[in-house]
Amino acid sequence: MAGPVEYHMGKFPPADLEWSRLIPLLGPASAALARYDALLLAIPNAAVFLSPLTTQEAVLSSRIEGTQATMGEVLQYEAAGPEGSLSPDKRADIEEVLNYRRAMRQAVELMRELPLCNRLVKALHETLLSGVRGHDKARGKFRVIPNYIGVRGRPIEEARFVPIMPEQLEDGMSRWEKFVHSEAADALVQLAIVHAEFESLHPFLDGNGRIGRMLIPLFLFDRKLLREPMFYLSEYLEAKRQEYYDCLLGVSRDDDWTAWCEFFLTALTKQAEANHAKAVAILDLYQQKKDWIAELTHSQYAIRALDWFFGRPVFKTPDFVASSGIPKPTANRIVRLAREQGLLRELVAGMGRRPAILVFPELLNIAEGRSIF
């Protein structure tokens, strides 16, 4: 039986790439990203309107690592608060997803003052593992012991991949950080290499995959290829999980950086197109519902209410009343009319003094890419 693949010591950054294979992929990837970025500019308050996509990215990136929570479960958990009843495992899965989202929000704030660097990466890792499984695994610190990728509980000799040894990790991460800020022939190929190298170094005891995927939109944002770090690649990577892992492994096993870059550029193109389609659908839905809700409610607060529903598509009426800035009688009337006319529906029935949890199904179905609500 062959032993595990080991980290490609001395072969980063790659000395040579087969550009003849990559150049045909660069134009489509750059164009797809540019179209998506232009749409972000056209969406008022994109962070609010695309918040379901942000949550879905957190769900899917965490799912690649084994969590089972759905976007609906995450949003329902947030809406229910302490009243919700879930199994410990499901609650743990959801908290990991919420931490992913918190870490991404933290990154945007930190990047007002910090470049994309090891200090930022450590801060995100500390947030990602705060209060969840893995919180005791050197949170926010590079590992000082070996780790490996393989079947849990099996010895390192049976691992699939062994990352860089801990005594070489600091130097490895320094080289990685330097490469992040180096001049490169193409920024998207550079990003592909940045992601692969981070995953190969595996600098933390836990959470490496999720941090590595966070770095993708943060790099695009840092390089001003996107106006906001709202790029959701995990949908494609989760669907192509085995190919994703195999191409990453090929970097260390075969020194095949070109095949990895081909996979990554294709992923960027396909996902940019999918993100664009979902964002267009969300924007179209908003435009359709603006006149509809104004005519339905005859209220000066109609658009404010609609904006709130887009930002919080699963909620309890008392939360809407408390935080929307709309007078209570009007807020209650708007919710009642929206329920009666099908914009909102009951996700969890109220019981006793516990209010019902409502959902905006059309919006969440767009984010999910299928009708599930």
C-alpha positions as CSV (number, residue, x, y, z in Angstrom):
1,M,0.0,0.0,0.0
2,A,1.4,3.4,-1.0
3,G,2.0,5.8,1.8
4,P,0.4,9.3,2.2
5,V,1.2,12.2,-0.2
6,E,3.5,14.7,1.6
7,Y,3.7,18.4,1.3
8,H,5.6,19.7,-1.7
9,M,8.6,21.1,0.1
10,G,10.6,23.5,-2.0
11,K,8.1,23.7,-4.9
12,F,6.1,26.8,-3.9
13,P,5.5,29.0,-5.7
14,P,5.4,26.9,-8.8
15,A,8.4,27.4,-11.1
16,D,6.4,26.9,-14.3
17,L,2.8,26.7,-15.4
18,E,1.4,25.5,-18.8
19,W,0.0,28.9,-19.7
20,S,-1.3,27.5,-23.0
21,R,-3.8,25.5,-21.0
22,L,-4.8,28.4,-18.7
23,I,-5.0,31.4,-21.1
24,P,-8.3,30.1,-22.8
25,L,-9.9,30.0,-19.3
26,L,-8.8,33.4,-18.1
27,G,-11.0,35.5,-20.4
28,P,-14.3,33.7,-19.5
29,A,-13.4,33.8,-15.7
30,S,-12.5,37.5,-15.8
31,A,-15.6,38.4,-17.8
32,A,-17.9,36.4,-15.6
33,L,-16.5,38.0,-12.4
34,A,-16.8,41.5,-14.0
35,R,-20.4,41.0,-14.9
36,Y,-21.2,39.8,-11.4
37,D,-19.3,42.8,-9.9
38,A,-21.2,45.2,-12.1
39,L,-24.4,43.7,-10.8
40,L,-23.3,44.2,-7.2
41,L,-22.8,47.9,-7.9
42,A,-26.4,48.1,-9.2
43,I,-27.9,46.4,-6.1
44,P,-28.8,48.9,-3.4
45,N,-27.4,47.7,-0.1
46,A,-26.1,44.4,-1.6
47,A,-25.0,43.1,1.8
48,V,-28.7,43.1,2.9
49,F,-30.3,41.9,-0.3
50,L,-27.8,39.1,-0.8
51,S,-27.7,38.0,2.8
52,P,-29.4,34.7,2.0
53,L,-26.6,33.9,-0.4
54,T,-24.0,34.8,2.3
55,T,-25.7,32.4,4.7
56,Q,-25.9,29.7,2.0
57,E,-22.1,30.0,1.4
58,A,-21.5,29.5,5.1
59,V,-23.7,26.5,5.0
60,L,-22.1,24.9,2.0
61,S,-18.5,25.6,3.0
62,S,-19.2,24.0,6.4
63,R,-21.0,21.1,4.7
64,I,-17.8,20.3,2.8
65,E,-16.3,19.7,6.2
66,G,-19.1,17.4,7.3
67,T,-21.8,19.5,8.9
68,Q,-25.4,18.7,8.0
69,A,-27.3,22.0,8.7
70,T,-29.4,23.6,5.9
71,M,-29.9,27.3,5.3
72,G,-33.5,27.0,6.5
73,E,-32.4,25.4,9.7
74,V,-29.8,28.1,10.3
75,L,-32.2,31.0,9.7
76,Q,-35.0,29.3,11.7
77,Y,-32.5,28.8,14.6
78,E,-31.7,32.5,14.6
79,A,-35.3,33.4,14.5
80,A,-36.4,31.0,17.3
81,G,-33.6,32.0,19.7
82,P,-33.5,30.2,23.0
83,E,-37.1,28.8,22.4
84,G,-35.8,26.5,19.7
85,S,-35.4,22.8,20.5
86,L,-32.6,21.0,18.6
87,S,-30.4,18.0,19.1
88,P,-26.9,18.9,20.4
89,D,-25.4,17.8,17.1
90,K,-27.7,19.9,15.0
91,R,-27.1,22.9,17.3
92,A,-23.4,22.4,17.0
93,D,-23.6,22.3,13.2
94,I,-25.6,25.5,13.1
95,E,-23.3,27.3,15.5
96,E,-20.4,26.4,13.2
97,V,-22.2,28.0,10.2
98,L,-23.0,31.1,12.2
99,N,-19.4,31.4,13.2
100,Y,-18.4,31.2,9.6
101,R,-20.7,34.1,8.8
102,R,-19.4,36.1,11.8
103,A,-15.8,35.5,10.7
104,M,-16.5,36.8,7.2
105,R,-18.1,40.0,8.6
106,Q,-15.2,40.4,10.9
107,A,-12.8,40.1,7.9
108,V,-14.5,43.1,6.2
109,E,-14.0,45.2,9.3
110,L,-10.4,44.1,9.8
111,M,-9.5,44.7,6.2
112,R,-10.2,48.4,6.7
113,E,-6.9,48.5,8.5
114,L,-5.1,45.2,7.7
115,P,-4.0,43.7,4.5
116,L,-4.7,40.0,3.7
117,C,-2.1,38.6,6.1
118,N,-1.3,35.9,8.6
119,R,-2.5,38.2,11.5
120,L,-5.9,38.5,9.8
121,V,-6.1,34.7,9.1
122,K,-5.4,34.0,12.8
123,A,-8.1,36.4,13.9
124,L,-10.7,34.7,11.6
125,H,-9.7,31.3,12.8
126,E,-10.2,32.4,16.4
127,T,-13.7,33.6,15.5
128,L,-14.5,30.5,13.4
129,L,-13.8,28.1,16.3
130,S,-15.1,30.2,19.2
131,G,-17.5,28.1,21.3
132,V,-17.9,25.3,18.8
133,R,-16.3,21.9,18.1
134,G,-12.5,22.4,17.8
135,H,-12.5,25.4,20.2
136,D,-9.8,23.7,22.2
137,K,-7.5,23.1,19.2
138,A,-5.2,26.1,19.4
139,R,-7.8,28.6,18.3
140,G,-6.2,31.5,16.5
141,K,-2.7,29.9,16.5
142,F,-0.7,28.0,14.0
143,R,-0.2,24.4,15.0
144,V,2.9,23.2,16.7
145,I,2.2,19.5,16.2
146,P,1.8,17.5,13.0
147,N,-1.6,16.9,11.5
148,Y,-2.8,14.9,8.5
149,I,-5.8,14.3,6.3
150,G,-7.3,10.9,6.4
151,V,-9.9,8.7,8.1
152,R,-10.5,9.8,11.6
153,G,-8.9,7.5,14.2
154,R,-6.5,5.9,11.7
155,P,-2.7,6.3,12.0
156,I,-0.7,8.8,10.0
157,E,0.7,6.0,7.9
158,E,-2.7,5.5,6.4
159,A,-3.4,9.2,5.8
160,R,-4.2,10.6,2.4
161,F,-2.1,13.7,2.8
162,V,0.5,15.0,5.3
163,P,0.9,18.8,5.4
164,I,4.1,20.6,6.1
165,M,5.8,19.7,9.4
166,P,5.2,22.2,12.3
167,E,8.9,23.2,12.6
168,Q,8.7,24.4,9.0
169,L,5.2,25.9,9.2
170,E,6.1,29.5,10.2
171,D,8.5,29.8,7.2
172,G,5.9,28.2,5.0
173,M,3.2,30.7,6.0
174,S,5.6,33.6,5.6
175,R,6.3,32.5,2.0
176,W,2.5,32.2,1.5
177,E,1.9,35.7,2.8
178,K,4.7,37.1,0.7
179,F,3.2,35.5,-2.4
180,V,-0.3,36.9,-1.6
181,H,1.2,40.4,-2.0
182,S,3.6,39.6,-4.9
183,E,3.3,40.8,-8.5
184,A,1.9,38.0,-10.6
185,A,1.2,37.4,-14.3
186,D,-2.5,37.0,-13.6
187,A,-4.5,37.7,-10.3
188,L,-6.9,34.8,-10.8
189,V,-4.2,32.3,-11.3
190,Q,-2.4,33.8,-8.3
191,L,-5.6,33.3,-6.3
192,A,-5.8,29.6,-7.4
193,I,-2.2,29.1,-6.1
194,V,-2.9,31.1,-2.9
195,H,-5.8,28.8,-2.1
196,A,-4.1,25.6,-2.9
197,E,-1.0,26.5,-0.9
198,F,-3.0,27.5,2.1
199,E,-4.8,24.1,2.0
200,S,-1.5,22.3,1.5
201,L,0.2,24.0,4.4
202,H,-2.9,23.3,6.6
203,P,-1.6,25.7,9.3
204,F,-4.3,25.0,11.9
205,L,-5.4,21.9,13.8
206,D,-9.0,22.4,12.6
207,G,-10.9,24.7,10.3
208,N,-8.4,24.9,7.5
209,G,-10.8,24.2,4.7
210,R,-13.3,26.9,5.8
211,I,-10.6,29.5,6.3
212,G,-9.1,28.6,2.9
213,R,-12.5,29.2,1.2
214,M,-13.0,32.4,3.0
215,L,-9.8,33.7,1.5
216,I,-11.2,33.4,-2.0
217,P,-13.7,36.4,-1.8
218,L,-11.3,38.3,0.5
219,F,-8.6,38.1,-2.1
220,L,-10.9,39.2,-4.8
221,F,-12.0,42.1,-2.6
222,D,-8.5,43.0,-1.6
223,R,-7.4,43.1,-5.3
224,K,-10.5,45.2,-6.1
225,L,-11.8,42.6,-8.5
226,L,-15.0,42.7,-6.5
227,R,-16.5,45.7,-4.7
228,E,-17.7,43.5,-1.9
229,P,-16.4,40.1,-0.7
230,M,-19.6,38.5,-1.6
231,F,-18.5,35.6,-3.9
232,Y,-19.9,32.2,-3.1
233,L,-17.7,29.5,-4.5
234,S,-18.6,26.6,-2.1
235,E,-21.7,25.6,-4.1
236,Y,-19.5,24.5,-7.0
237,L,-16.8,23.1,-4.7
238,E,-19.3,21.1,-2.7
239,A,-20.9,19.7,-6.0
240,K,-17.4,18.8,-7.3
241,R,-16.0,17.8,-3.9
242,Q,-14.0,14.7,-5.1
243,E,-12.5,16.6,-8.1
244,Y,-11.7,19.5,-5.8
245,Y,-9.8,17.3,-3.4
246,D,-8.1,15.3,-6.1
247,C,-6.8,18.4,-7.9
248,L,-5.5,19.8,-4.6
249,L,-3.7,16.5,-3.9
250,G,-2.2,16.5,-7.4
251,V,-0.3,19.7,-6.5
252,S,1.8,17.9,-3.9
253,R,1.8,14.4,-5.4
254,D,2.5,15.3,-9.1
255,D,3.6,18.9,-8.9
256,D,0.6,19.5,-11.1
257,W,-0.3,23.1,-10.4
258,T,-1.6,23.6,-13.9
259,A,-4.4,21.1,-13.5
260,W,-5.4,22.6,-10.2
261,C,-5.5,26.1,-11.8
262,E,-7.6,24.8,-14.6
263,F,-10.1,23.4,-12.1
264,F,-10.1,26.6,-10.1
265,L,-10.6,28.9,-13.1
266,T,-13.5,26.8,-14.3
267,A,-15.0,26.9,-10.8
268,L,-14.7,30.7,-10.8
269,T,-16.4,31.0,-14.2
270,K,-19.3,28.6,-13.4
271,Q,-19.9,30.0,-9.9
272,A,-19.7,33.7,-11.1
273,E,-22.4,32.8,-13.6
274,A,-24.5,31.1,-11.0
275,N,-24.0,33.9,-8.5
276,H,-25.0,36.4,-11.2
277,A,-28.1,34.5,-12.0
278,K,-29.2,34.3,-8.4
279,A,-28.5,38.0,-7.7
280,V,-30.5,39.0,-10.8
281,A,-33.4,36.8,-9.7
282,I,-33.3,38.4,-6.2
283,L,-33.2,41.9,-7.7
284,D,-36.0,41.1,-10.0
285,L,-38.1,39.7,-7.1
286,Y,-37.5,42.9,-5.2
287,Q,-38.5,45.1,-8.1
288,Q,-41.7,43.0,-8.6
289,K,-42.6,43.2,-4.9
290,K,-42.0,46.9,-4.5
291,D,-45.1,48.1,-6.3
292,W,-47.1,45.0,-5.1
293,I,-46.5,45.7,-1.4
294,A,-47.1,49.4,-1.8
295,E,-50.5,48.8,-3.5
296,L,-51.4,46.0,-1.0
297,T,-50.7,48.0,2.2
298,H,-51.2,51.7,1.1
299,S,-48.5,52.5,3.6
300,Q,-45.6,54.9,3.6
301,Y,-43.7,52.1,5.4
302,A,-44.3,49.5,2.7
303,I,-40.8,49.6,1.2
304,R,-39.1,49.7,4.6
305,A,-41.0,46.5,5.5
306,L,-40.0,44.8,2.2
307,D,-36.3,45.8,2.7
308,W,-36.5,44.2,6.2
309,F,-38.1,41.0,4.9
310,F,-35.2,40.7,2.3
311,G,-32.6,41.1,5.1
312,R,-34.4,38.7,7.5
313,P,-36.3,36.1,5.4
314,V,-37.1,33.9,8.5
315,F,-38.4,35.8,11.5
316,K,-41.0,36.2,14.3
317,T,-43.5,39.1,14.0
318,P,-42.4,40.6,17.4
319,D,-38.9,40.9,16.1
320,F,-40.1,42.7,13.0
321,V,-42.2,45.1,15.1
322,A,-39.3,45.7,17.5
323,S,-36.6,46.4,14.9
324,S,-38.2,47.6,11.7
325,G,-38.8,51.2,12.9
326,I,-42.4,50.9,11.8
327,P,-45.2,51.8,14.3
328,K,-46.6,48.7,15.9
329,P,-50.1,48.7,14.5
330,T,-48.8,49.3,11.0
331,A,-46.1,46.7,11.3
332,N,-48.6,44.1,12.5
333,R,-51.0,45.0,9.7
334,I,-48.3,44.7,7.0
335,V,-47.3,41.3,8.3
336,R,-50.9,40.1,8.4
337,L,-51.5,41.3,4.8
338,A,-48.3,39.8,3.6
339,R,-49.3,36.5,5.1
340,E,-52.8,36.6,3.7
341,Q,-51.5,37.3,0.2
342,G,-48.8,34.7,0.2
343,L,-45.6,36.8,0.4
344,L,-44.9,35.2,3.8
345,R,-46.0,31.9,5.1
346,E,-45.9,30.1,8.5
347,L,-42.8,27.9,8.9
348,V,-43.4,27.0,12.5
349,A,-46.8,27.4,14.1
350,G,-47.1,29.5,17.2
351,M,-48.0,27.8,20.4
352,G,-49.3,29.5,23.6
353,R,-47.3,32.7,24.1
354,R,-44.7,31.7,21.5
355,P,-45.2,33.4,18.2
356,A,-45.1,31.7,14.8
357,I,-41.9,31.7,12.8
358,L,-42.6,33.1,9.3
359,V,-40.6,32.6,6.1
360,F,-40.2,34.5,2.8
361,P,-40.3,31.4,0.6
362,E,-39.7,33.0,-2.8
363,L,-36.4,34.6,-1.7
364,L,-35.0,31.5,0.0
365,N,-35.9,29.3,-2.9
366,I,-33.8,31.5,-5.1
367,A,-30.8,31.2,-2.7
368,E,-31.3,27.4,-2.5
369,G,-31.5,27.1,-6.3
370,R,-34.7,25.0,-5.9
371,S,-38.1,25.1,-4.4
372,I,-37.9,23.7,-0.8
373,F,-40.0,26.3,1.1
